[in-house]
Amino acid sequence: MSGAASFVPTPLLLSDSAQARLQGLGEAEGKSGLTLRVYVTGGGCSGFQYGFDLAEEVAEDDTLIEFGEVALVVDPLSYQYLVGSTVDFEEGLAGARFLIQNPNATTTCGCGASFMV
């Protein structure tokens, strides 16, 4: 007899500044409840690189993590590289950007946009 295994995923976190930025983007576009898609692709100077996009649709196998009025969505292939990470937003001399603090990364590039596990 087989049964479904119970699995509680390690959450991804969305910092207060990232939540505020998503809410601000939603207000600027006249939309509420924006969803930020976070994904990992091959490439970058360290092997993998992070990507961000505003998600219009959520696939059946995506993981959706809600934070009040905003949410994160991650595809199953990217999720394995991002478990336990925090998505943050910063503004500075280099500009404004979303970034990921990933405890699974063994090496990152200087700008933090690519990593290796």
RAKANOR-V561907 format. One record per residue. NEAR is the number of other ideal C-beta (glycine too) atoms within 10 Angstrom. Layout:
near->[NEAR | NEAR]
This chain:
near->[2 | 4 | 5 | 5 | 5 | 5 | 5 | 5 | 11 | 12 | 13 | 21 | 15 | 24 | 17 | 10 | 14 | 23 | 19 | 12 | 22 | 25 | 17 | 12 | 14 | 17 | 11 | 8 | 10 | 6 | 10 | 10 | 12 | 18 | 20 | 24 | 19 | 23 | 18 | 23 | 12 | 8 | 11 | 17 | 14 | 18 | 15 | 19 | 16 | 23 | 13 | 17 | 11 | 14 | 19 | 7 | 8 | 14 | 11 | 4 | 9 | 17 | 18 | 12 | 18 | 12 | 18 | 10 | 12 | 21 | 19 | 26 | 22 | 25 | 16 | 10 | 11 | 19 | 19 | 11 | 18 | 24 | 15 | 13 | 22 | 16 | 26 | 18 | 20 | 15 | 10 | 7 | 4 | 8 | 7 | 9 | 15 | 19 | 17 | 21 | 14 | 22 | 10 | 14 | 20 | 10 | 11 | 18 | 14 | 8 | 11 | 17 | 17 | 21 | 22 | 14 | 13]
